[in-house]
Amino acid sequence: MNLEYEEKYHQIEENYWWFQARRDMVFRLIQDLKLPKTAAILEIGCSGGPLLQRLTRTGYSDLTGIDVSETGIAVAQQRGIANVSCMDGAHLDFPDASFDLVIASDVLEHIQDEAQALREWTRVLRPGGQLLVFVPAFSFLWGKHDVVNQHFRRYTAAQLAAGLSRAGLRVQRRSYWNVGLFFPTAAVRLLKRLRPAPVATPEEPLQDDFFATPPLLNSVLRGFITAENRLLRLLNAPVGVSVFALARKSPAA
């Protein structure tokens, strides 16, 4: 990720509506798994650790976080989060069968060798362990946000499921996320393609999609998406700005 935006994300990830709403969905999905509080959980791409903090407050005791960003890990450590370290998500320094659950939210699209990353994530899962993955959805939504964030790809639900299956996992669930903003996002990005692409300069670099939001708007957007999250616990969505999948390693592995 561009270092300028990496610093920005660490500053806004705790309170910005999009990050809050995605963490809410991830947390709900974890709760639905009904894992014991002693389950070994790894978060790949933990950044400054806000999800790990919430899991700790909920009583989960065996938590590990990694991130490729030294800055992100430093922020997590400053927040008092234990057992976090700087590590490449495609080359994990953990023994085989170390974790009951691996979480990777918006990580896979940053890794060029998708197959290598998914093999590693599968390797460190215990037999019967589960992998929860979130990624950006639909190639036609590709825009400057992807360029700034150094993404390699966006996914359909079928493409994500196929990658998990090739890694030897059994896909239990797949769905899109952030449905309510899908159509406005698609309209904006498609309309921008009709205009000449802006040229980034030192004085006017390309911008990402995380625009400043006043507190009231931040609360409204967060509330809108978290309300949608409650519905997504019960059903799978056909479209969305992101896509997620839950997959399990064979108990006999």
C-alpha positions in Angstrom: 0.0 0.0 0.0 1.1 3.6 -0.7 2.8 4.8 2.5 0.7 8.0 2.6 -2.5 6.0 2.6 -1.2 3.4 5.0 -0.7 6.2 7.6 -4.1 7.6 6.8 -5.8 4.2 7.3 -4.2 3.7 10.7 -5.6 7.0 11.7 -9.2 6.4 10.6 -9.7 2.7 10.9 -11.0 2.8 14.5 -13.9 5.3 13.9 -14.5 5.5 10.1 -18.0 4.1 9.2 -16.7 1.7 6.5 -14.1 0.0 8.8 -16.6 -0.1 11.7 -19.3 -1.7 9.6 -17.0 -4.3 8.1 -15.6 -5.2 11.6 -19.2 -5.5 12.8 -20.0 -8.0 10.0 -16.8 -10.0 10.7 -17.6 -10.1 14.4 -21.1 -11.3 13.8 -19.9 -14.1 11.5 -17.3 -15.1 14.2 -20.0 -15.1 16.8 -22.2 -17.3 14.6 -19.5 -20.0 14.5 -19.9 -20.5 18.3 -16.3 -21.2 18.8 -15.1 -21.8 22.4 -13.5 -18.7 23.9 -10.2 -20.6 24.0 -10.2 -21.2 20.2 -6.9 -20.2 18.5 -7.7 -17.3 16.2 -5.3 -15.6 13.7 -6.1 -12.3 12.0 -4.0 -11.7 8.9 -3.9 -8.0 8.2 -4.7 -7.0 11.7 -3.4 -3.4 11.2 -3.8 -1.5 14.4 -5.8 -4.2 16.0 -9.4 -2.9 16.5 -10.9 -6.3 15.7 -8.5 -8.1 18.1 -9.5 -5.6 20.8 -13.2 -6.4 20.3 -12.6 -10.1 20.4 -10.5 -9.7 23.6 -13.3 -7.7 25.2 -15.7 -10.5 24.3 -13.6 -13.1 26.1 -11.5 -14.7 23.4 -8.2 -15.5 24.9 -5.9 -17.1 22.2 -5.6 -14.3 19.6 -2.7 -13.7 17.2 -2.4 -10.8 14.7 0.0 -10.2 11.9 0.4 -7.5 9.3 2.9 -6.6 6.7 2.9 -3.0 8.0 5.4 -2.3 10.7 3.5 0.9 11.4 0.3 -1.0 11.9 1.9 -3.5 14.3 3.4 -0.6 16.2 0.0 1.0 16.6 -1.4 -2.3 17.8 1.3 -2.7 20.3 0.8 0.9 21.5 -2.8 0.0 22.2 -1.7 -2.8 24.4 -2.6 -5.7 22.1 -0.4 -8.7 22.8 0.9 -11.4 20.3 1.0 -9.2 17.2 3.9 -9.2 14.8 5.0 -8.0 11.3 4.8 -10.9 8.8 4.1 -11.5 5.1 0.6 -12.9 4.8 1.7 -15.2 2.0 4.6 -16.7 3.9 3.5 -17.5 7.5 6.0 -18.3 10.2 3.7 -20.6 12.1 3.7 -24.4 12.4 1.1 -26.5 10.5 -2.3 -26.8 12.1 -1.9 -23.9 14.6 -5.3 -22.2 14.4 -9.0 -23.0 14.7 -9.9 -19.8 12.7 -8.0 -17.6 10.3 -9.5 -14.2 9.4 -8.3 -12.2 6.4 -10.3 -9.0 5.7 -9.2 -7.2 2.5 -5.9 -8.9 2.3 -6.0 -11.4 -0.5 -6.4 -8.8 -3.2 -3.0 -7.2 -2.1 -1.1 -10.5 -2.6 0.0 -11.2 -6.2 0.3 -15.0 -5.7 -3.2 -15.8 -4.6 -2.7 -19.6 -4.6 0.4 -19.3 -2.4 -1.4 -17.2 0.2 -4.4 -19.6 0.3 -2.2 -22.6 0.6 -0.4 -21.0 3.6 -3.7 -20.0 5.2 -5.0 -23.6 4.8 -1.7 -25.1 6.1 -1.9 -23.3 9.4 -5.5 -24.3 10.0 -6.2 -27.3 12.2 -8.3 -30.1 10.8 -11.8 -28.8 10.8 -10.6 -25.3 11.2 -12.3 -22.4 9.3 -11.1 -19.5 7.1 -13.1 -16.3 6.8 -12.1 -14.0 3.9 -13.4 -10.6 2.7 -12.3 -9.1 -0.6 -13.4 -6.3 -3.0 -16.1 -7.4 -5.4 -16.4 -7.2 -9.2 -13.7 -6.3 -11.7 -16.0 -3.7 -13.3 -15.9 -1.7 -10.1 -12.1 -1.3 -10.5 -11.1 2.3 -9.9 -8.5 4.7 -8.5 -9.1 3.3 -5.0 -7.8 -0.1 -6.2 -4.8 1.6 -7.8 -3.9 3.6 -4.7 -4.2 0.6 -2.5 -2.1 -1.6 -4.9 -4.7 -4.2 -5.5 -4.1 -7.0 -7.9 -7.7 -8.0 -8.5 -11.3 -7.9 -7.5 -13.5 -10.9 -7.1 -16.9 -12.4 -7.8 -18.3 -14.8 -5.2 -17.7 -17.7 -7.7 -14.0 -16.7 -8.2 -13.4 -16.4 -4.5 -15.0 -19.8 -3.8 -13.0 -21.4 -6.7 -9.7 -20.2 -5.2 -10.7 -21.6 -1.8 -11.7 -24.9 -3.3 -8.3 -25.1 -5.2 -6.6 -24.7 -1.8 -8.4 -27.8 -0.5 -11.1 -26.0 1.5 -14.8 -26.7 1.5 -16.8 -23.5 1.0 -19.6 -23.3 3.5 -20.9 -19.9 2.7 -20.3 -17.1 0.2 -22.1 -13.8 -0.1 -21.7 -10.2 -1.1 -21.5 -7.4 1.5 -22.3 -3.7 1.5 -25.3 -4.2 -0.8 -26.9 -0.8 -0.1 -24.0 1.1 -1.6 -23.4 -1.2 -4.5 -25.6 0.6 -7.0 -24.4 4.1 -6.2 -20.8 2.9 -6.2 -21.3 1.1 -9.5 -23.0 4.2 -11.1 -20.2 6.5 -9.9 -17.4 4.3 -11.1 -18.9 3.5 -14.5 -19.6 7.2 -15.1 -16.0 8.1 -14.3 -14.9 5.8 -17.0 -16.6 8.0 -19.5 -14.4 10.9 -18.5 -10.7 11.2 -19.3 -8.6 9.6 -16.4 -7.0 12.2 -14.2 -3.2 12.3 -14.2 -1.6 12.0 -10.7 1.0 14.6 -10.0 3.1 15.4 -6.9 0.8 18.4 -6.4 -2.4 16.4 -7.0 -2.0 12.7 -6.4 -4.7 10.1 -7.0 -7.2 9.9 -4.1 -8.8 6.8 -2.6 -12.5 6.4 -1.8 -12.3 7.2 2.0 -13.6 10.7 1.9 -14.0 12.8 5.1 -17.4 12.4 6.7 -18.9 14.7 9.3 -19.8 12.8 12.6 -23.6 12.7 11.8 -23.1 11.3 8.3 -20.5 8.8 9.7 -23.1 7.6 12.2 -25.8 7.3 9.5 -23.7 5.3 7.1 -22.4 3.1 9.9 -26.0 2.5 11.1 -27.2 1.8 7.6 -24.6 -0.9 6.9 -24.8 -2.5 10.3 -28.5 -2.8 9.9 -27.8 -4.6 6.6 -25.3 -6.8 8.5 -28.1 -8.2 10.7 -30.0 -9.3 7.5 -26.8 -10.9 6.1 -26.6 -13.2 9.1 -29.8 -14.8 7.7 -29.3 -14.7 3.9 -26.8 -14.3 1.1 -26.7 -11.2 -1.0 -26.5 -11.4 -4.9 -24.4 -8.2 -5.2 -22.3 -5.9 -3.1 -19.2 -3.8 -3.0 -17.4 -6.6 -1.2 -17.7 -10.4 -1.2 -16.9 -12.8 1.7 -16.6 -16.5 2.0 -16.4 -19.0 4.9 -14.6 -22.2 4.2 -13.6 -25.2 6.3 -10.5 -27.5 6.2 -11.3 -31.2 6.1 -11.5 -32.8 9.6 -9.4 -35.6 8.2 -6.6 -33.4 6.9 
